[in-house]
């Protein structure tokens, strides 16, 4: 083997070892980073997301055969695109892509190229964020890059001086983050994402110069006043009635230009971060209307690896009443729900769902999308229960579940009415098998009737002719009745069912109906609605104007 090939192999092995060391070192500091997390949402997961991003890159590198520096750069860059998790993880992924993308273009991994690569990483990171905010990890990577360029222009340096200086620059920049953002100062913390960058830089220094020091911790940073200032910031947030919304992440497969994609989404959300390597776009955003975002995204391309998290619950649950930070998840089971409609989504979340995947009115989720949904739980020791709420999704859900090592039970809920009743039985502190048993026992006691306009001319029982657009009622796949208006058909169905034995009736109002008007109509046309145990909720589902669940 000639010397150039030997040198290339040495560089490849050194970078792979460096990645391993960074992942291992960061793992020791995850909780410290989480404890400082207040921006953009104090949900205590910045360290977790950065670690998962690094770990994901490491795993993909380990899975690939790498023969050249070009191979290595491409593998790392593509891995970062797919593995970015959360606001901090996606920005970190962009930094990694900028760094290795630049080195891939030059194929010259000399020390003199590091400032250029770091400058490219800084530019990539800033360009990925729709509204960059100073005092964050963006500031830290930016200041490190600027100071490193100045350092190179003023001095002759060696690797030891370079890495030591990088660590010093990172530490000073992190110390200064509260001076850039009042929220950090008020909360008594430095920026958590910036601290994560400092840890990574320190890991690189130790790996290259002092491998034995990898067992030691970087400067441990903790919140001032035992975290009470952070809790005060949380209290102020809730007192003002603000909402954090839902942290939404997905991969979009589309030939659409990144700028066009940003323009489509930026008015629907905050904290928008987009990483693109056509046709793959990694998207992270915060929104109060996930359905609207998903609807617009699906018009552009195919969605994969969707993750939706309720940041309000995360923020509220991040800190205990005392001073201890709650990093331990005590749930035995997590419930995942596939749903349609904003109202239904809110009800599932209130009933304990960890994640609600918004179904498209035009297509069902792919195995890949469902697999991505499951995989975000692979790092936790928790069982999963899935409510698909559509019989056409059972097959894809089962296939996706079989592709993971997770213990997943799929409850055969065929519609949202069954799903909500099953969700009401859910207890995250009970074993998976008990939850499954309770849900399976209640399904046979639920009868569902769907009311919606007919799509064509039909006849019922070969006698009643129904024109296209006329309201019809369907039960167990059979059309059982019709009327001239949706509301009159609803009343007709209710009066018929009230003659039979039942415990209660739940009506989910569709997206094109107004719940208050429905309530008013029922009160005037159905005797003793309250005494009859008839409850109405705005579900907002597609397809069905009314979904009536009769629980017996």
PALO-281403 format. One record per residue: residue in three letters; x, y, z of N, C-alpha, C in turn. Coordinates in steps of 0.1 Angstrom, whole numbers, plus 5000, padded with zeros to 4 digits. Example, Ala and Ser with C-alpha at 12.3 -4.5 7.8 and 13.67 -1.06 7.14 Angstrom:
# PALO-281403
ALA513249435078512349555078513249675078
SER512849785071513749895071512950005079
//
This chain:
# PALO-281403
UNK500949885000500050005000500950125000
UNK500650224991501550344990501250435002
UNK502150535004502050615016500750705016
UNK500350745004499150835004497850755008
UNK497850625004496650545008496750515023
UNK497950485028498050465042497650585050
UNK498050705045497650825052496150845052
UNK495550815040494150835039493450735049
UNK493850615050493250515059493450555073
UNK494650615076494850665090493850775094
UNK493650865084492750975087491250925089
UNK490850825081489550775082489350705096
UNK490350625100490250555113490250655124
UNK491050765123491150865133489850935135
UNK489150975124487951045124486850955130
UNK486850825127485850735132486050715147
UNK487250705151487550705166487150825173
UNK487450945166487051075172485551075174
UNK484751035164483251035166482850945178
UNK483450825179483150745190483450805203
UNK484650875204484950945217484051065220
UNK483651135210482651245212481351195217
UNK480851095211479551035215479650985230
UNK480750915233480850865246481050975257
UNK481751075253481951185262480651275264
UNK479951295253478751375254477751295263
UNK477751165262476751085269476851105284
UNK478051135289478251165303477751295308
UNK477351385298476951525301475551555297
UNK474751455293473451475287472551545298
UNK472551495310471651545320472051695324
UNK473351725324473751855327473251955316
UNK473351915304472852005293471252015294
UNK470551905297469151915298468752005309
UNK469452005320469052085332469152235329
UNK469852285319469952425316468952475305
UNK468152375300467352405288466152505291
UNK466252625286465152715287464652775274
UNK465552765263465152825250465352725239
UNK464452725229463252805228462152765237
UNK462252635242461152585251461852515262
UNK461552535275462152475286461652325288
UNK461852245278461352105278462452005283
UNK463652055286464551965292465051855283
UNK465151875270465651775261466751815251
UNK467351925254468451975244469551875244
UNK470051825256471051735257470751595251
UNK469551555253469051435247469051435232
UNK468551545227468451555212469851565206
UNK470751645212472051645207472751515207
UNK472551445218473151305219472551215209
UNK471251215207470651125198471151155184
UNK471351275181471951315168473351265166
UNK474151285176475551225175475551075174
UNK474751015182474650865183474150815169
UNK473150885163472650845150473750845140
UNK474550955140475550965130476550855132
UNK476950825145477850725148477350585142
UNK476150555145475550425140475650415125
UNK475250515118475250515103476750495098
UNK477650555104479050545100479550405102
UNK479150345114479550205117478950105107
UNK477750135101477050045092477650045078
UNK478450145075478950165061480350115059
UNK480650075046481950045042482550175037
UNK483650215043484250345039485750325035
UNK485950365022487350335017488150465014
UNK487450575013488150695010487650815019
UNK488350915019487951035027486651095021
UNK486551085008485251135002484051045006
UNK484250915007483250825012482850865027
UNK483850895035483550925049482751055050
UNK483251155043482551285043481051275039
UNK480851205028479451185023478651105033
UNK479151005039478350925048478051005060
UNK478951085066478751165078477751275074
UNK477851335063476951445059475551395058
UNK475351285051474051225049473451175062
UNK474251115070473851065083473251185092
UNK473951295091473551415099472151465094
UNK472051455081470751505075469551425081
UNK469751295082468651205086468551195101
UNK469651215108469651185123469351315132
UNK469251435126469051555134467751535142
UNK467751565155466551545164466451675172
UNK465151725171464951845179465551975174
UNK465252085179465852215175467352205176
UNK467852165187469352165189469952065181
UNK469351945180469951835172470051865157
UNK468951935152468951965138470052075134
UNK470152175143471252275141472552205142
UNK472752115152474052045153474251965140
UNK473251905135473451825122473851915111
UNK473352035111473752125100475252175102
UNK475652185114477052215117477952105112
UNK477551985115478351865110478351855095
UNK477251885089477151875074478051985068
UNK478052105074478852215068480352185070
UNK480652125081482052095084482551985074
UNK481851875073482351765065482051785050
UNK481051865047480751895033481951975027
UNK482452075035483552155031484852065029
UNK485051975039486251895038486151795026
UNK484951755023484651665012485051734999
UNK484751864998484951934985486451954983
UNK487251974994488651994993489451864992
UNK488851765000489551635002490951655007
UNK491151775014492451805020492251835035
UNK492551735043492251745057493451795065
UNK494051905059495151965066494652065076
UNK495452095087495052175097494652315092
UNK495352365082495052495076493652515071
UNK493052395068491652405062490552405073
UNK490952385085489952375096489152515097
UNK489852625097489052755098488052765087
UNK488352735075487452745064486252645066
UNK486552525070485552425072484552475084
UNK485152525094484352575105483552695101
UNK484052785093483352895088482152855080
UNK482352745071481252685063480152625073
UNK480652565083479652505093478852615099
UNK479452725103478752835109477652885099
UNK478052915087477152965076476052865074
UNK476352735074475252635072474252645083
UNK474752655096473952655107472952775107
UNK473552885105472753005104471653005093
UNK472052955082471152945070470052855072
UNK470152755081469152655083467952705092
UNK468252815099467252865109466552985103
UNK465252985103464453095097464653225104
UNK464753225117464953345125466053325135
UNK467253335131468353305141468353395153
UNK468553345165468553415177469953405183
UNK470453525188471753525194471653485209
UNK472753435214472753385227472553235228
UNK472553175216472253025214473552955209
UNK473352825206474452755200474952815187
UNK474052885180474552955168475553055171
UNK475353135182476353235186477653165190
UNK477553055197478852985201479652935189
UNK478952875180479752825168480252935160
UNK479453045159479853165152481053225158
UNK481053245171482253315177483453225177
UNK483253095179484453005178485053015164
UNK484253015153484753025140485453165138
UNK484853275142485453405140486853415147
UNK486853365160488053375168489153285162
UNK488753175157489753075151490353135139
UNK489553205130490153265118491153375122
UNK490753455133491653555137492953495143
UNK492753385150493853315157494853265146
UNK494353215135495253165124495953275117
UNK495253395116495853505109496953575116
UNK496953555130497853625138499053545143
UNK498953405143499953325149500253205140
UNK501453155142501753015136501352915147
UNK500652815143500052725153500352585150
UNK500152495161500252355159498852295164
UNK498752165163497452105166497152125181
UNK498052115190497852125204497352265207
UNK498052365202497552505204496152535198
UNK495952475186494652495180493552435188
UNK493652315193492552245200492352315214
UNK493452345220493352415233492652555232
UNK493052625221492352755219490852735216
UNK490552635208489152605205488352585218
UNK488852515227488152485240488052615247
UNK489052695248488952825255487952915248
UNK487952925235486953005228485552965231
UNK485352825231484052775234483552805248
UNK484452785257484052815271483652965274
UNK484453055268484253195270482953235263
UNK482753175251481453215244480253165251
UNK480353045257479152995264478953085277
UNK480053115284479853205295479153335292
UNK479353385280478753515276477353505270
UNK476853385268475453375262474353445270
UNK474453455283473353525290473353675287
UNK474553725283474553875279473953895265
UNK473653795258472953805245471453785246
UNK471053715257469653675258469153695272
UNK468153785274467653815287467053695294
UNK466453605286465753485292466853405299
UNK467953385294469053315300469453375313
UNK469653505313470053585325469053575336
UNK467753585332466653575342466553435348
UNK466953335340466753195344468053145352
UNK469053225351470353185358471053075352
UNK471053075338471752965331472453025319
UNK473452945314474052965301473152885291
UNK473352915278472552845268472952695268
UNK471952605268472152465269472752415256
UNK472352455244472852415232474352455230
UNK474652575234475952625234476852545243
UNK476352505255477152425264477352285257
UNK476352235250476652115242477752125232
UNK477852235225478952265216480252265224
UNK480252325235481552325244481952185247
UNK481052105251481351965254481951885242
UNK481351915231481851845219483251885216
UNK483552015217484852075214485852015224
UNK485452005237486351955247486651805244
UNK485651735240485851595237486851575225
UNK486751665215487751655204489151685209
UNK489251785218490551815224491151695232
UNK490351635240490751525248491151405240
UNK490251375229490451265221491851265213
UNK492151385209493351405201494651425210
UNK494451485221495651525229495751445242
UNK494651415249494651355262493551255263
UNK493751135256492651035257492250995271
UNK493150995280492750945293491851045300
UNK491851175296490951275302489551255298
UNK489251165288487851145284486951095295
UNK487651045306486850995317486451115327
UNK487051225324486751345333485651425326
UNK485051515335483951595329484451735325
UNK483851795316484051935313483552015324
UNK483852145324483252225335481752205336
UNK481352155348479952125350479152255353
UNK478152275345477352405346476052365352
UNK475552425362474252395368473452525369
UNK472152515369471352635370471552705384
UNK471552835384471652915396470452885405
UNK470652905418469452895427468752765426
UNK469552655424468952515423467852505413
UNK467852595403466852585392465552655395
UNK465552725406464252805410463952915400
UNK465052975394464753075384464153025371
UNK464552905368463952835356462452815359
UNK462152765371460752735374459952865375
UNK460552975379459853105378459553145364
UNK460553115355460253155341459153065335
UNK459052945340457952855336456652915341
UNK456652955354455453005360454953135353
UNK455953215349455553345342454853305329
UNK455453205322454853155309453353115311
UNK453153025321451752975323450853085328
UNK451353175336450553285341450053375330
UNK450853395319450453475308449653405298
UNK449353275300448553205291449153175278
UNK450453175277451153145265451152995262
UNK451352965249451452825245452752795238
UNK453352675241454552635234454152555222
UNK452952495222452552415210453252285209
UNK453452235196453952105194455252105186
UNK456252035191457452025184457251915173
UNK457351955161457051875150458251855141
UNK458651735138459851705130459451595120
UNK460051615108459751505097460851525086
UNK460951415079461751415066460751435055
UNK460951525046460151545034460951505021
UNK460451415014461051375001460351444990
UNK461051544984460551634974461651694966
UNK461351714953462251794945462151944946
UNK461251984955461052124958462252194963
UNK462552314958463652384963463452424978
UNK464652424985464552455000463852595002
UNK464152694994463552824996462052824995
UNK461552744985460152734983459452664995
UNK460152555000459652485012459552575024
UNK460552655026460552755037459352845036
UNK459252905024458152995022456752935024
UNK456652805022455352735024455052725039
UNK456152705047455952665061456152785071
UNK456952885067457352975078456253055084
UNK455153075077454053145083453053055091
UNK453352935091452552835099453152795112
UNK454352845115455152795126456152885132
UNK456852845142458052915147459152815148
UNK460352865151461552785153461752685141
UNK461552735129461652655117463152635113
UNK463552515112464852475108464752375097
UNK465452405086465352315074466752275069
UNK467052145068468252095062467852025049
UNK468552065039468152005026469351955018
UNK469151835012470051775002469151704993
UNK468651784983467651734974467851584969
UNK466751504970465351544973464951524988
UNK465951524997465651495011465751635019
UNK464651655026464651775035464251735049
UNK465151765059464851745073464251875078
UNK463051865084462351985089462051975103
UNK462352075111461952095125461152225126
UNK460152225134459352345136458452325149
UNK457952445154457052445165455752505160
UNK454652445163453352495158452152455167
UNK451152535167449952505174448952425165
UNK449252415152448352355143449052255134
UNK449352135140450052035133449351995120
UNK448051975121447351935109447552025097
UNK447552155100447652255089449052235083
UNK450052225091451452205086451552075078
UNK451051965083451151845076450351845063
UNK449251915063448451925051449251995040
UNK449952105044450752185034451952105030
UNK452552035039453751955036453451845026
UNK452351775028451951665020451651705005
UNK451351835004451051884990452451894982
UNK453551904990454851924984455551794981
UNK455351694990456151564988455651464998
UNK456451355000456151245009456851265022
UNK456051255033456551275046456951135052
UNK458151145058458751025065459151065079
UNK459350965088459950985101459351105109
UNK457951105109457251215116457351195131
UNK457551305138457551305153456751435157
UNK455751415166455051525172455051515187
UNK455551615194455551615208454951735214
UNK454151715225453451825231454451895240
UNK454952015236455952085244455352145257
UNK454052175257453452225269453652115281
UNK453351995277453451885287454951865291
UNK455851875281457251855284457751965293
UNK457352085290457852195299457252185313
UNK455952155314455352155327455852035335
UNK456251925328456751815335458251805337
UNK458951905333460451905334460951935348
UNK460152005356460652035369459651995380
UNK460151945391459251905402458952025410
UNK458051995421457752105430458952145439
UNK459852045441461052075448462152125439
UNK463352095443464552145435465052045426
UNK464651915426465151815418464651815404
UNK465551805394465151805380464651665377
UNK463551655371462951525368463451475354
UNK464451385354464951325342464551185340
UNK463951125350463550985349462050975345
UNK461850895334460550875329459950755336
UNK458950765344458450655352457350575345
UNK456850625334455850555327456250415323
UNK455350315324455650175320455250165305
UNK454250245301453750235287453550375282
UNK453750385269453450505261452350475251
UNK451450565250450350545240450550635228
UNK450550575216450750645203449350635196
UNK448950745190447650745184447750805170
UNK446950745161446850795147445450855147
UNK445350985143444051055144443851155133
UNK442651205132442251315123441451415130
UNK441851545128441051645134441751705147
UNK441751835147442451905159441751875172
UNK440451875172439751845184439951705189
UNK439951605180440251465184441651455190
UNK442651525183444051525188444151575202
UNK443451685205443551735218442951645229
UNK441851575225441251475234442151365237
UNK442851315226443751205228444951245237
UNK445451365235446551415244446051425258
UNK444851475260444351485274444151345281
UNK443951245273443751115278445051035280
UNK446151105277447451045280448351005268
UNK447951035256448751005244450051075245
UNK451151015242452451075241452651145228
UNK452151075218452351125204451051105196
UNK450551205189449451195180449851215166
UNK449851115158450251125143448951175136
UNK449051285129447951335121447751265108
UNK446651195106446351125094445951225083
UNK446351195071445951265059444651225054
UNK443751315050442451275045442551195032
UNK443651195025443751135012444651015011
UNK445450985022446350875021446650825035
UNK446950695036447350635049448850645051
UNK449350645064450850645066451450525060
UNK452750545056453450425050454150355062
UNK454650235059455450155068456650245073
UNK457250315064458450395068458050505078
UNK456850575075456450675085456150615098
UNK455550505099455150445112456450395119
UNK457350335111458650295117459350405123
UNK459350525116460050635122459350685135
UNK458050665135457250705147457650615159
UNK457850485156458250395167459650415171
UNK460550435161462050445164462450545174
UNK461650655175462050765184461950715199
UNK461350595201461250545215462250435217
UNK463150405208464050295209465050315220
UNK465350435223466350465233465850455248
UNK464550445249463850435262463350295265
UNK463450265278462950135283461450135286
UNK460650145275459250155277458450075266
UNK457350025270456449955261455550055254
UNK455050015242454250105234452850045231
UNK451850125231450550075227450050175216
UNK449550115205449250195193447750185191
UNK447050305189445650305185445650355170
UNK445450265160445550305146444250385142
UNK443050345148441850405145441350405130
UNK441850305123441550285109441950135105
UNK441050055101441349915098442349905087
UNK442350005078443249995066444650025070
UNK444950055083446350085087446949965094
UNK446149875098446549755106447849695100
UNK447749665087448849585081450149665081
UNK450149795078451349875078451849885092
UNK450949905102451349925115452049795121
UNK451449675117452049555122453449525116
UNK453549565103454849545096455849635102
UNK455549755105456449855111456849805125
UNK455849755133456149705146457149595146
UNK457049505136457849385135459349425131
UNK459449545127460849595122461649655133
UNK461049665145461749725157461849625168
UNK462749655178462949565189462049605201
UNK461149705198460249745209459149645211
UNK458649655223457449575226456149655224
UNK455549635213454349715208453149635207
UNK452049685213450749615211449849715203
UNK449349655192448449735183446949695186
UNK446249795192444849775195444049785182
UNK443149695179442449705166441249795166
UNK441549925169440550025168440350065153
UNK439050055149438750075135438350225132
UNK438050305142437650435140437950525152
UNK437750655151438150745162437250725174
UNK435950685172435150655183435650545192
UNK436050435186436650325193437950375200
UNK438750445192440050495197439850575210
UNK438950665210438750755222438350675234
UNK437450585232436950495243438150415249
UNK438950365240440150285244441150375252
UNK441350495246442250585253441850625267
UNK440550625269439950655282440350555292
UNK440650435288441050325297442550315299
UNK443250405293444750395293445250445307
UNK446250365312446950405324448450375322
UNK449250485321450750465318451450395329
UNK450850385341451550315352451150175353
UNK450350125344449949985344450749915333
UNK450949785335451649705325450949705312
UNK451749685301451249685288450049585286
UNK450249465292449249355290447849395296
UNK447949465308446749515314446049615306
UNK446749715301446149815292445549755280
UNK446249655274445749585262444449515266
UNK444349445277443149365281441949465283
UNK442149575290441049665292440549725279
UNK441449755270440949815257440249715249
UNK440749595248440149485240438749455245
UNK438549465259437349435265436249535261
UNK436649655259435649765257435149775243
UNK436049735233435749755219434449685215
UNK434149565219432849505215431649575220
UNK431749665230430649735236430449875229
UNK431149895219431050025212430450005198
UNK429350075195428750075182428850205176
UNK429350215163429550345157428650365144
UNK428150485143427350525132427950645125
UNK428150645112428850755105427750825097
UNK427750955098426851035090427551135081
UNK427251125068428051205058427251205045
UNK427551305036426851305023427251195014
UNK426251135008426551034998427351084986
UNK428251004981429051044970428451014957
UNK427350934957426650904944425150874947
UNK424450854936423050814937422950664942
UNK422150634952422050494957420650474961
UNK420350344964419050314970419250234983
UNK418450254993418550185006417450075006
UNK417849955008416949835009416049824996
UNK416649874985415949874972414649954972
UNK414450034982413150114982413450264982
UNK414250314991414450464993415650504983
UNK415350594974416350644965417050764972
UNK418350764972419150864977420050934966
UNK419951064965420651134955422051164960
UNK422951184951424351224954424351354962
UNK424951354973425051474982424051474993
UNK423051374993422151365004422851295015
UNK422451335028423151275040422651125041
UNK423651045045423350905048423950865061
UNK423450755067424050705079424450565077
UNK425650525081426250395079426650335092
UNK426350205093426650125105427149995101
UNK428349955105428949825102429149805087
UNK429349915080429549915065428349915057
UNK427149925064425849915057425150045059
UNK424550105048423850225049422450195055
UNK422150255066420950225073419850325072
UNK420150455069419150555068419650675060
UNK418650765057419050895050418050995054
UNK418351125051417451235053417851345044
UNK417151455045417451575036418551665042
UNK418751655055419851745061420651655071
UNK421851695073422751625082422151625096
UNK421651735101421251755115419951665117
UNK419051675107417751595109418051445109
UNK419051405101419451265101420151225115
UNK420951315120421551285133420451265144
UNK419451355144418351345154417551215151
UNK417351175139416651055135417350935141
UNK418650935139419450825144419450815159
UNK419650925166419650935180418350885186
UNK417250925181415950885186415750735184
UNK416250685173416150535171416950455181
UNK418250505184419150435193418650445207
UNK417950555211417550585224416450485229
UNK415850415219414850315222415550185226
UNK416850175225417650055228418450075241
UNK418949975247419749985259421150035256
UNK421550135263422850195261423350265274
UNK424650285275425150355287425250505284
UNK425850535272425950685268426250685253
UNK426050805248426250835234427250945232
UNK428250925224429251035222429151075207
UNK429051205205429051255191430251335188
UNK431051295178432251375174431751455162
UNK431851585163431451675153432551705143
UNK432351685130433351705120433751845117
UNK434851855109435451985107434652085100
UNK433552045093432752145086431452175093
UNK431352135106430152165114430552245126
UNK429652315132429852405143429252345155
UNK430052315165429452235177428352315184
UNK428452445186427452515193426152505186
UNK426152515173424852505165424352365166
UNK425152265167424752125168424052105182
UNK424752165192424152155206422752215207
UNK422652335200421352405201420252325193
UNK420652265182419652185174419252065182
UNK420151995189419851885196418951915208
UNK419252025215418452065227416952095223
UNK416752135211415352165206414652045200
UNK415451945196414851835189414951695195
UNK415751685206415951565213415651585228
UNK414651515233414151545247415251505257
UNK415451585267416451555278417751505273
UNK418451585265419751545260420751505271
UNK420751585282421651565293421251435300
UNK419951415303419451295310419651175301
UNK419751195288419851075279421351045278
UNK422251115285423651085284424251095270
UNK423851205264424351235250425351345252
UNK426651315248427751415249428251455235
UNK428451575232428951625219430351685221
UNK431251655212432651705212433051745198
UNK433751855197434251895184435451805181
UNK435351725171436551635167437351695156
UNK436551755146437251815135437751715125
UNK437251595125437651485116437251515102
UNK438051455092437651465078436551355075
UNK435951365064435051265059433651255065
UNK433651245079432351225085431951345093
UNK430751395089430251515096429951485111
UNK429351365113429151315126429551175128
UNK430351145138430651015142430050985155
UNK429050895155428250875167428750735173
UNK429150745186429550625193428450595204
UNK427950475203426950425213427650325222
UNK427850355234428550265244427450195251
UNK427550055251426549975257427049905269
//
